[in-house]
Amino acid sequence: MKYENAIQSIPSILRWKQVEHIIPWSKSYTYALINQGLFPKPQKLIAGGQAVGWLATEIDAYMRSLAVNMEQSNNE
């Protein structure tokens, strides 16, 4: 495996500053969705620590699902 491929296969972790540029709503609304089980839960980056992050793959899957749902709603 080439070095570039190896780097690309490492899971990316997004912090809030990155996530907020992807999703179209506020932090408080995001956490309300998390509490309702409608948005991926952030994971602690270090056991016992306060810092959290989201796997980029989970945010990507959520946004793709949201886009599909929007398209289906518009076609009804």
PyMOL Python script that loads the backbone (N, CA, C, O; Angstrom):
from pymol import cmd

cmd.read_pdbstr("""\
ATOM      1  N   MET A   1       0.854  -1.184   0.000  1.00  0.00           N
ATOM      2  CA  MET A   1       0.000   0.000   0.000  1.00  0.00           C
ATOM      3  C   MET A   1       0.894   1.239   0.000  1.00  0.00           C
ATOM      4  O   MET A   1       1.846   1.334   0.774  1.00  0.00           O
ATOM      5  N   LYS A   2       0.575   2.163  -0.862  1.00  0.00           N
ATOM      6  CA  LYS A   2       1.349   3.395  -0.921  1.00  0.00           C
ATOM      7  C   LYS A   2       1.074   4.252   0.297  1.00  0.00           C
ATOM      8  O   LYS A   2       0.028   4.127   0.934  1.00  0.00           O
ATOM      9  N   TYR A   3       2.012   5.117   0.616  1.00  0.00           N
ATOM     10  CA  TYR A   3       1.891   6.000   1.781  1.00  0.00           C
ATOM     11  C   TYR A   3       0.629   6.861   1.708  1.00  0.00           C
ATOM     12  O   TYR A   3      -0.074   7.013   2.707  1.00  0.00           O
ATOM     13  N   GLU A   4       0.338   7.429   0.528  1.00  0.00           N
ATOM     14  CA  GLU A   4      -0.849   8.282   0.376  1.00  0.00           C
ATOM     15  C   GLU A   4      -2.123   7.497   0.664  1.00  0.00           C
ATOM     16  O   GLU A   4      -3.033   8.010   1.315  1.00  0.00           O
ATOM     17  N   ASN A   5      -2.196   6.263   0.186  1.00  0.00           N
ATOM     18  CA  ASN A   5      -3.368   5.423   0.439  1.00  0.00           C
ATOM     19  C   ASN A   5      -3.486   5.081   1.915  1.00  0.00           C
ATOM     20  O   ASN A   5      -4.586   5.040   2.464  1.00  0.00           O
ATOM     21  N   ALA A   6      -2.352   4.836   2.552  1.00  0.00           N
ATOM     22  CA  ALA A   6      -2.367   4.516   3.978  1.00  0.00           C
ATOM     23  C   ALA A   6      -2.889   5.706   4.780  1.00  0.00           C
ATOM     24  O   ALA A   6      -3.676   5.522   5.709  1.00  0.00           O
ATOM     25  N   ILE A   7      -2.472   6.897   4.445  1.00  0.00           N
ATOM     26  CA  ILE A   7      -2.935   8.104   5.136  1.00  0.00           C
ATOM     27  C   ILE A   7      -4.430   8.291   4.921  1.00  0.00           C
ATOM     28  O   ILE A   7      -5.147   8.633   5.861  1.00  0.00           O
ATOM     29  N   GLN A   8      -4.909   8.076   3.709  1.00  0.00           N
ATOM     30  CA  GLN A   8      -6.327   8.261   3.414  1.00  0.00           C
ATOM     31  C   GLN A   8      -7.204   7.235   4.110  1.00  0.00           C
ATOM     32  O   GLN A   8      -8.390   7.485   4.323  1.00  0.00           O
ATOM     33  N   SER A   9      -6.639   6.074   4.472  1.00  0.00           N
ATOM     34  CA  SER A   9      -7.436   5.038   5.113  1.00  0.00           C
ATOM     35  C   SER A   9      -7.554   5.241   6.625  1.00  0.00           C
ATOM     36  O   SER A   9      -8.305   4.520   7.283  1.00  0.00           O
ATOM     37  N   ILE A  10      -6.826   6.208   7.183  1.00  0.00           N
ATOM     38  CA  ILE A  10      -6.912   6.494   8.617  1.00  0.00           C
ATOM     39  C   ILE A  10      -8.216   7.252   8.871  1.00  0.00           C
ATOM     40  O   ILE A  10      -8.492   8.245   8.198  1.00  0.00           O
ATOM     41  N   PRO A  11      -9.023   6.794   9.839  1.00  0.00           N
ATOM     42  CA  PRO A  11     -10.280   7.503  10.134  1.00  0.00           C
ATOM     43  C   PRO A  11     -10.014   8.950  10.571  1.00  0.00           C
ATOM     44  O   PRO A  11      -9.109   9.215  11.362  1.00  0.00           O
ATOM     45  N   SER A  12     -10.805   9.865  10.049  1.00  0.00           N
ATOM     46  CA  SER A  12     -10.681  11.279  10.417  1.00  0.00           C
ATOM     47  C   SER A  12     -11.657  11.599  11.540  1.00  0.00           C
ATOM     48  O   SER A  12     -12.799  11.138  11.541  1.00  0.00           O
ATOM     49  N   ILE A  13     -11.195  12.387  12.483  1.00  0.00           N
ATOM     50  CA  ILE A  13     -12.040  12.842  13.582  1.00  0.00           C
ATOM     51  C   ILE A  13     -12.252  14.336  13.410  1.00  0.00           C
ATOM     52  O   ILE A  13     -11.300  15.101  13.259  1.00  0.00           O
ATOM     53  N   LEU A  14     -13.525  14.742  13.436  1.00  0.00           N
ATOM     54  CA  LEU A  14     -13.876  16.149  13.279  1.00  0.00           C
ATOM     55  C   LEU A  14     -14.229  16.737  14.637  1.00  0.00           C
ATOM     56  O   LEU A  14     -14.943  16.121  15.429  1.00  0.00           O
ATOM     57  N   ARG A  15     -13.721  17.934  14.893  1.00  0.00           N
ATOM     58  CA  ARG A  15     -14.102  18.663  16.093  1.00  0.00           C
ATOM     59  C   ARG A  15     -15.258  19.587  15.731  1.00  0.00           C
ATOM     60  O   ARG A  15     -15.592  19.736  14.555  1.00  0.00           O
ATOM     61  N   TRP A  16     -15.876  20.212  16.746  1.00  0.00           N
ATOM     62  CA  TRP A  16     -17.057  21.039  16.499  1.00  0.00           C
ATOM     63  C   TRP A  16     -16.798  22.109  15.445  1.00  0.00           C
ATOM     64  O   TRP A  16     -17.653  22.340  14.589  1.00  0.00           O
ATOM     65  N   LYS A  17     -15.652  22.762  15.484  1.00  0.00           N
ATOM     66  CA  LYS A  17     -15.366  23.842  14.517  1.00  0.00           C
ATOM     67  C   LYS A  17     -15.435  23.342  13.076  1.00  0.00           C
ATOM     68  O   LYS A  17     -15.774  24.099  12.167  1.00  0.00           O
ATOM     69  N   GLN A  18     -15.114  22.074  12.871  1.00  0.00           N
ATOM     70  CA  GLN A  18     -15.208  21.504  11.533  1.00  0.00           C
ATOM     71  C   GLN A  18     -16.640  21.077  11.222  1.00  0.00           C
ATOM     72  O   GLN A  18     -17.133  21.297  10.115  1.00  0.00           O
ATOM     73  N   VAL A  19     -17.303  20.469  12.196  1.00  0.00           N
ATOM     74  CA  VAL A  19     -18.669  20.003  11.993  1.00  0.00           C
ATOM     75  C   VAL A  19     -19.611  21.178  11.708  1.00  0.00           C
ATOM     76  O   VAL A  19     -20.499  21.069  10.863  1.00  0.00           O
ATOM     77  N   GLU A  20     -19.418  22.303  12.411  1.00  0.00           N
ATOM     78  CA  GLU A  20     -20.328  23.435  12.226  1.00  0.00           C
ATOM     79  C   GLU A  20     -20.278  24.019  10.818  1.00  0.00           C
ATOM     80  O   GLU A  20     -21.208  24.708  10.398  1.00  0.00           O
ATOM     81  N   HIS A  21     -19.193  23.746  10.083  1.00  0.00           N
ATOM     82  CA  HIS A  21     -19.103  24.215   8.696  1.00  0.00           C
ATOM     83  C   HIS A  21     -19.800  23.260   7.730  1.00  0.00           C
ATOM     84  O   HIS A  21     -20.001  23.579   6.558  1.00  0.00           O
ATOM     85  N   ILE A  22     -20.164  22.090   8.237  1.00  0.00           N
ATOM     86  CA  ILE A  22     -20.801  21.076   7.394  1.00  0.00           C
ATOM     87  C   ILE A  22     -22.312  21.084   7.570  1.00  0.00           C
ATOM     88  O   ILE A  22     -23.054  20.987   6.593  1.00  0.00           O
ATOM     89  N   ILE A  23     -22.767  21.197   8.802  1.00  0.00           N
ATOM     90  CA  ILE A  23     -24.202  21.120   9.076  1.00  0.00           C
ATOM     91  C   ILE A  23     -24.837  22.505   9.021  1.00  0.00           C
ATOM     92  O   ILE A  23     -24.170  23.506   9.286  1.00  0.00           O
ATOM     93  N   PRO A  24     -26.133  22.568   8.675  1.00  0.00           N
ATOM     94  CA  PRO A  24     -26.781  23.875   8.473  1.00  0.00           C
ATOM     95  C   PRO A  24     -27.524  24.411   9.694  1.00  0.00           C
ATOM     96  O   PRO A  24     -28.494  25.150   9.527  1.00  0.00           O
ATOM     97  N   TRP A  25     -27.110  24.071  10.912  1.00  0.00           N
ATOM     98  CA  TRP A  25     -27.817  24.579  12.089  1.00  0.00           C
ATOM     99  C   TRP A  25     -26.854  24.790  13.249  1.00  0.00           C
ATOM    100  O   TRP A  25     -25.663  24.499  13.142  1.00  0.00           O
ATOM    101  N   SER A  26     -27.382  25.296  14.352  1.00  0.00           N
ATOM    102  CA  SER A  26     -26.575  25.707  15.499  1.00  0.00           C
ATOM    103  C   SER A  26     -26.109  24.530  16.353  1.00  0.00           C
ATOM    104  O   SER A  26     -26.587  23.403  16.221  1.00  0.00           O
ATOM    105  N   LYS A  27     -25.164  24.835  17.224  1.00  0.00           N
ATOM    106  CA  LYS A  27     -24.649  23.834  18.156  1.00  0.00           C
ATOM    107  C   LYS A  27     -25.744  23.357  19.108  1.00  0.00           C
ATOM    108  O   LYS A  27     -25.851  22.162  19.386  1.00  0.00           O
ATOM    109  N   SER A  28     -26.553  24.284  19.605  1.00  0.00           N
ATOM    110  CA  SER A  28     -27.602  23.887  20.543  1.00  0.00           C
ATOM    111  C   SER A  28     -28.627  22.974  19.869  1.00  0.00           C
ATOM    112  O   SER A  28     -29.093  22.013  20.481  1.00  0.00           O
ATOM    113  N   TYR A  29     -28.978  23.261  18.628  1.00  0.00           N
ATOM    114  CA  TYR A  29     -29.920  22.406  17.905  1.00  0.00           C
ATOM    115  C   TYR A  29     -29.287  21.047  17.620  1.00  0.00           C
ATOM    116  O   TYR A  29     -29.966  20.022  17.680  1.00  0.00           O
ATOM    117  N   THR A  30     -28.004  21.031  17.313  1.00  0.00           N
ATOM    118  CA  THR A  30     -27.299  19.773  17.082  1.00  0.00           C
ATOM    119  C   THR A  30     -27.372  18.894  18.310  1.00  0.00           C
ATOM    120  O   THR A  30     -27.660  17.701  18.205  1.00  0.00           O
ATOM    121  N   TYR A  31     -27.112  19.475  19.492  1.00  0.00           N
ATOM    122  CA  TYR A  31     -27.151  18.683  20.717  1.00  0.00           C
ATOM    123  C   TYR A  31     -28.584  18.252  21.059  1.00  0.00           C
ATOM    124  O   TYR A  31     -28.781  17.201  21.669  1.00  0.00           O
ATOM    125  N   ALA A  32     -29.560  19.035  20.679  1.00  0.00           N
ATOM    126  CA  ALA A  32     -30.956  18.607  20.854  1.00  0.00           C
ATOM    127  C   ALA A  32     -31.233  17.384  19.975  1.00  0.00           C
ATOM    128  O   ALA A  32     -31.893  16.443  20.416  1.00  0.00           O
ATOM    129  N   LEU A  33     -30.738  17.395  18.747  1.00  0.00           N
ATOM    130  CA  LEU A  33     -30.896  16.242  17.853  1.00  0.00           C
ATOM    131  C   LEU A  33     -30.161  15.021  18.401  1.00  0.00           C
ATOM    132  O   LEU A  33     -30.666  13.901  18.316  1.00  0.00           O
ATOM    133  N   ILE A  34     -28.979  15.233  18.960  1.00  0.00           N
ATOM    134  CA  ILE A  34     -28.223  14.127  19.565  1.00  0.00           C
ATOM    135  C   ILE A  34     -29.027  13.514  20.706  1.00  0.00           C
ATOM    136  O   ILE A  34     -29.121  12.291  20.812  1.00  0.00           O
ATOM    137  N   ASN A  35     -29.604  14.353  21.554  1.00  0.00           N
ATOM    138  CA  ASN A  35     -30.393  13.857  22.685  1.00  0.00           C
ATOM    139  C   ASN A  35     -31.625  13.090  22.243  1.00  0.00           C
ATOM    140  O   ASN A  35     -32.118  12.228  22.971  1.00  0.00           O
ATOM    141  N   GLN A  36     -32.129  13.399  21.046  1.00  0.00           N
ATOM    142  CA  GLN A  36     -33.288  12.685  20.492  1.00  0.00           C
ATOM    143  C   GLN A  36     -32.864  11.451  19.690  1.00  0.00           C
ATOM    144  O   GLN A  36     -33.707  10.706  19.189  1.00  0.00           O
ATOM    145  N   GLY A  37     -31.565  11.246  19.576  1.00  0.00           N
ATOM    146  CA  GLY A  37     -31.064  10.110  18.805  1.00  0.00           C
ATOM    147  C   GLY A  37     -31.123  10.316  17.305  1.00  0.00           C
ATOM    148  O   GLY A  37     -31.109   9.351  16.542  1.00  0.00           O
ATOM    149  N   LEU A  38     -31.191  11.587  16.871  1.00  0.00           N
ATOM    150  CA  LEU A  38     -31.348  11.897  15.450  1.00  0.00           C
ATOM    151  C   LEU A  38     -30.060  12.372  14.773  1.00  0.00           C
ATOM    152  O   LEU A  38     -30.049  12.604  13.564  1.00  0.00           O
ATOM    153  N   PHE A  39     -28.994  12.517  15.528  1.00  0.00           N
ATOM    154  CA  PHE A  39     -27.703  12.968  15.000  1.00  0.00           C
ATOM    155  C   PHE A  39     -26.621  12.144  15.689  1.00  0.00           C
ATOM    156  O   PHE A  39     -26.776  11.795  16.859  1.00  0.00           O
ATOM    157  N   PRO A  40     -25.539  11.828  15.001  1.00  0.00           N
ATOM    158  CA  PRO A  40     -24.482  11.010  15.613  1.00  0.00           C
ATOM    159  C   PRO A  40     -23.942  11.637  16.902  1.00  0.00           C
ATOM    160  O   PRO A  40     -23.736  12.847  16.987  1.00  0.00           O
ATOM    161  N   LYS A  41     -23.722  10.780  17.895  1.00  0.00           N
ATOM    162  CA  LYS A  41     -23.174  11.247  19.175  1.00  0.00           C
ATOM    163  C   LYS A  41     -21.672  11.468  19.033  1.00  0.00           C
ATOM    164  O   LYS A  41     -20.980  10.671  18.399  1.00  0.00           O
ATOM    165  N   PRO A  42     -21.169  12.545  19.622  1.00  0.00           N
ATOM    166  CA  PRO A  42     -19.717  12.721  19.627  1.00  0.00           C
ATOM    167  C   PRO A  42     -19.085  11.724  20.594  1.00  0.00           C
ATOM    168  O   PRO A  42     -19.723  11.258  21.538  1.00  0.00           O
ATOM    169  N   GLN A  43     -17.842  11.415  20.341  1.00  0.00           N
ATOM    170  CA  GLN A  43     -17.105  10.469  21.175  1.00  0.00           C
ATOM    171  C   GLN A  43     -15.986  11.208  21.903  1.00  0.00           C
ATOM    172  O   GLN A  43     -15.364  12.112  21.345  1.00  0.00           O
ATOM    173  N   LYS A  44     -15.737  10.821  23.146  1.00  0.00           N
ATOM    174  CA  LYS A  44     -14.619  11.407  23.886  1.00  0.00           C
ATOM    175  C   LYS A  44     -13.321  11.016  23.189  1.00  0.00           C
ATOM    176  O   LYS A  44     -13.140   9.870  22.778  1.00  0.00           O
ATOM    177  N   LEU A  45     -12.435  11.977  23.065  1.00  0.00           N
ATOM    178  CA  LEU A  45     -11.171  11.715  22.383  1.00  0.00           C
ATOM    179  C   LEU A  45     -10.176  11.019  23.303  1.00  0.00           C
ATOM    180  O   LEU A  45      -9.337  10.241  22.847  1.00  0.00           O
ATOM    181  N   ILE A  46     -10.271  11.300  24.595  1.00  0.00           N
ATOM    182  CA  ILE A  46      -9.395  10.685  25.588  1.00  0.00           C
ATOM    183  C   ILE A  46     -10.267  10.279  26.763  1.00  0.00           C
ATOM    184  O   ILE A  46     -11.094  11.065  27.225  1.00  0.00           O
ATOM    185  N   ALA A  47     -10.089   9.061  27.249  1.00  0.00           N
ATOM    186  CA  ALA A  47     -10.868   8.588  28.394  1.00  0.00           C
ATOM    187  C   ALA A  47     -10.680   9.545  29.569  1.00  0.00           C
ATOM    188  O   ALA A  47      -9.552   9.879  29.932  1.00  0.00           O
ATOM    189  N   GLY A  48     -11.779   9.979  30.152  1.00  0.00           N
ATOM    190  CA  GLY A  48     -11.734  10.897  31.277  1.00  0.00           C
ATOM    191  C   GLY A  48     -11.575  12.351  30.877  1.00  0.00           C
ATOM    192  O   GLY A  48     -11.639  13.235  31.732  1.00  0.00           O
ATOM    193  N   GLY A  49     -11.370  12.616  29.598  1.00  0.00           N
ATOM    194  CA  GLY A  49     -11.192  13.981  29.123  1.00  0.00           C
ATOM    195  C   GLY A  49     -12.514  14.623  28.755  1.00  0.00           C
ATOM    196  O   GLY A  49     -13.565  13.983  28.795  1.00  0.00           O
ATOM    197  N   GLN A  50     -12.449  15.897  28.396  1.00  0.00           N
ATOM    198  CA  GLN A  50     -13.653  16.623  28.008  1.00  0.00           C
ATOM    199  C   GLN A  50     -13.788  16.779  26.501  1.00  0.00           C
ATOM    200  O   GLN A  50     -14.895  16.974  25.999  1.00  0.00           O
ATOM    201  N   ALA A  51     -12.695  16.699  25.781  1.00  0.00           N
ATOM    202  CA  ALA A  51     -12.718  16.914  24.335  1.00  0.00           C
ATOM    203  C   ALA A  51     -13.479  15.794  23.638  1.00  0.00           C
ATOM    204  O   ALA A  51     -13.307  14.616  23.951  1.00  0.00           O
ATOM    205  N   VAL A  52     -14.327  16.188  22.681  1.00  0.00           N
ATOM    206  CA  VAL A  52     -15.093  15.219  21.901  1.00  0.00           C
ATOM    207  C   VAL A  52     -14.908  15.481  20.413  1.00  0.00           C
ATOM    208  O   VAL A  52     -14.493  16.564  20.000  1.00  0.00           O
ATOM    209  N   GLY A  53     -15.221  14.478  19.631  1.00  0.00           N
ATOM    210  CA  GLY A  53     -15.156  14.606  18.186  1.00  0.00           C
ATOM    211  C   GLY A  53     -16.086  13.606  17.539  1.00  0.00           C
ATOM    212  O   GLY A  53     -16.581  12.686  18.190  1.00  0.00           O
ATOM    213  N   TRP A  54     -16.317  13.789  16.268  1.00  0.00           N
ATOM    214  CA  TRP A  54     -17.174  12.916  15.480  1.00  0.00           C
ATOM    215  C   TRP A  54     -16.320  12.258  14.410  1.00  0.00           C
ATOM    216  O   TRP A  54     -15.407  12.880  13.866  1.00  0.00           O
ATOM    217  N   LEU A  55     -16.617  11.006  14.110  1.00  0.00           N
ATOM    218  CA  LEU A  55     -15.955  10.378  12.974  1.00  0.00           C
ATOM    219  C   LEU A  55     -16.487  11.034  11.702  1.00  0.00           C
ATOM    220  O   LEU A  55     -17.694  11.204  11.536  1.00  0.00           O
ATOM    221  N   ALA A  56     -15.584  11.394  10.824  1.00  0.00           N
ATOM    222  CA  ALA A  56     -15.978  12.047   9.575  1.00  0.00           C
ATOM    223  C   ALA A  56     -16.926  11.166   8.779  1.00  0.00           C
ATOM    224  O   ALA A  56     -17.821  11.674   8.104  1.00  0.00           O
ATOM    225  N   THR A  57     -16.744   9.857   8.849  1.00  0.00           N
ATOM    226  CA  THR A  57     -17.619   8.945   8.111  1.00  0.00           C
ATOM    227  C   THR A  57     -19.057   9.002   8.624  1.00  0.00           C
ATOM    228  O   THR A  57     -19.997   8.870   7.840  1.00  0.00           O
ATOM    229  N   GLU A  58     -19.235   9.198   9.934  1.00  0.00           N
ATOM    230  CA  GLU A  58     -20.588   9.297  10.489  1.00  0.00           C
ATOM    231  C   GLU A  58     -21.273  10.592  10.064  1.00  0.00           C
ATOM    232  O   GLU A  58     -22.464  10.593   9.751  1.00  0.00           O
ATOM    233  N   ILE A  59     -20.530  11.686  10.052  1.00  0.00           N
ATOM    234  CA  ILE A  59     -21.101  12.968   9.616  1.00  0.00           C
ATOM    235  C   ILE A  59     -21.421  12.907   8.128  1.00  0.00           C
ATOM    236  O   ILE A  59     -22.459  13.404   7.692  1.00  0.00           O
ATOM    237  N   ASP A  60     -20.537  12.301   7.354  1.00  0.00           N
ATOM    238  CA  ASP A  60     -20.760  12.155   5.921  1.00  0.00           C
ATOM    239  C   ASP A  60     -22.018  11.335   5.663  1.00  0.00           C
ATOM    240  O   ASP A  60     -22.859  11.726   4.854  1.00  0.00           O
ATOM    241  N   ALA A  61     -22.151  10.206   6.343  1.00  0.00           N
ATOM    242  CA  ALA A  61     -23.330   9.348   6.158  1.00  0.00           C
ATOM    243  C   ALA A  61     -24.604  10.074   6.568  1.00  0.00           C
ATOM    244  O   ALA A  61     -25.631   9.946   5.901  1.00  0.00           O
ATOM    245  N   TYR A  62     -24.549  10.838   7.662  1.00  0.00           N
ATOM    246  CA  TYR A  62     -25.728  11.584   8.112  1.00  0.00           C
ATOM    247  C   TYR A  62     -26.142  12.614   7.062  1.00  0.00           C
ATOM    248  O   TYR A  62     -27.321  12.709   6.720  1.00  0.00           O
ATOM    249  N   MET A  63     -25.191  13.378   6.555  1.00  0.00           N
ATOM    250  CA  MET A  63     -25.517  14.425   5.586  1.00  0.00           C
ATOM    251  C   MET A  63     -26.016  13.826   4.271  1.00  0.00           C
ATOM    252  O   MET A  63     -26.905  14.396   3.638  1.00  0.00           O
ATOM    253  N   ARG A  64     -25.469  12.707   3.855  1.00  0.00           N
ATOM    254  CA  ARG A  64     -25.963  12.046   2.636  1.00  0.00           C
ATOM    255  C   ARG A  64     -27.397  11.565   2.832  1.00  0.00           C
ATOM    256  O   ARG A  64     -28.231  11.694   1.935  1.00  0.00           O
ATOM    257  N   SER A  65     -27.676  11.012   4.007  1.00  0.00           N
ATOM    258  CA  SER A  65     -29.028  10.563   4.329  1.00  0.00           C
ATOM    259  C   SER A  65     -29.997  11.747   4.351  1.00  0.00           C
ATOM    260  O   SER A  65     -31.119  11.648   3.855  1.00  0.00           O
ATOM    261  N   LEU A  66     -29.560  12.852   4.925  1.00  0.00           N
ATOM    262  CA  LEU A  66     -30.385  14.060   4.966  1.00  0.00           C
ATOM    263  C   LEU A  66     -30.697  14.542   3.549  1.00  0.00           C
ATOM    264  O   LEU A  66     -31.828  14.931   3.255  1.00  0.00           O
ATOM    265  N   ALA A  67     -29.697  14.515   2.681  1.00  0.00           N
ATOM    266  CA  ALA A  67     -29.899  14.954   1.296  1.00  0.00           C
ATOM    267  C   ALA A  67     -30.891  14.047   0.575  1.00  0.00           C
ATOM    268  O   ALA A  67     -31.742  14.533  -0.170  1.00  0.00           O
ATOM    269  N   VAL A  68     -30.794  12.742   0.786  1.00  0.00           N
ATOM    270  CA  VAL A  68     -31.730  11.800   0.155  1.00  0.00           C
ATOM    271  C   VAL A  68     -33.143  12.061   0.659  1.00  0.00           C
ATOM    272  O   VAL A  68     -34.089  12.092  -0.128  1.00  0.00           O
ATOM    273  N   ASN A  69     -33.289  12.250   1.968  1.00  0.00           N
ATOM    274  CA  ASN A  69     -34.608  12.517   2.540  1.00  0.00           C
ATOM    275  C   ASN A  69     -35.202  13.821   1.999  1.00  0.00           C
ATOM    276  O   ASN A  69     -36.404  13.900   1.748  1.00  0.00           O
ATOM    277  N   MET A  70     -34.362  14.837   1.823  1.00  0.00           N
ATOM    278  CA  MET A  70     -34.831  16.106   1.268  1.00  0.00           C
ATOM    279  C   MET A  70     -35.309  15.920  -0.173  1.00  0.00           C
ATOM    280  O   MET A  70     -36.345  16.460  -0.560  1.00  0.00           O
ATOM    281  N   GLU A  71     -34.559  15.163  -0.959  1.00  0.00           N
ATOM    282  CA  GLU A  71     -34.939  14.924  -2.344  1.00  0.00           C
ATOM    283  C   GLU A  71     -36.256  14.165  -2.421  1.00  0.00           C
ATOM    284  O   GLU A  71     -37.115  14.478  -3.245  1.00  0.00           O
ATOM    285  N   GLN A  72     -36.410  13.154  -1.549  1.00  0.00           N
ATOM    286  CA  GLN A  72     -37.652  12.378  -1.546  1.00  0.00           C
ATOM    287  C   GLN A  72     -38.841  13.245  -1.140  1.00  0.00           C
ATOM    288  O   GLN A  72     -39.927  13.117  -1.706  1.00  0.00           O
ATOM    289  N   SER A  73     -38.643  14.112  -0.177  1.00  0.00           N
ATOM    290  CA  SER A  73     -39.722  15.017   0.275  1.00  0.00           C
ATOM    291  C   SER A  73     -40.122  15.982  -0.841  1.00  0.00           C
ATOM    292  O   SER A  73     -41.302  16.286  -1.014  1.00  0.00           O
ATOM    293  N   ASN A  74     -39.136  16.457  -1.590  1.00  0.00           N
ATOM    294  CA  ASN A  74     -39.419  17.389  -2.685  1.00  0.00           C
ATOM    295  C   ASN A  74     -40.125  16.716  -3.845  1.00  0.00           C
ATOM    296  O   ASN A  74     -40.821  17.377  -4.616  1.00  0.00           O
ATOM    297  N   ASN A  75     -39.955  15.404  -3.982  1.00  0.00           N
ATOM    298  CA  ASN A  75     -40.571  14.662  -5.086  1.00  0.00           C
ATOM    299  C   ASN A  75     -41.978  14.181  -4.748  1.00  0.00           C
ATOM    300  O   ASN A  75     -42.666  13.644  -5.617  1.00  0.00           O
ATOM    301  N   GLU A  76     -42.408  14.358  -3.532  1.00  0.00           N
ATOM    302  CA  GLU A  76     -43.740  13.880  -3.144  1.00  0.00           C
ATOM    303  C   GLU A  76     -44.796  14.902  -3.467  1.00  0.00           C
ATOM    304  O   GLU A  76     -45.977  14.671  -3.210  1.00  0.00           O
TER     305      GLU A  76
END
""", "prot")
cmd.dss("prot")
cmd.show_as("cartoon", "prot")
cmd.util.cbc("prot")
cmd.orient("prot")
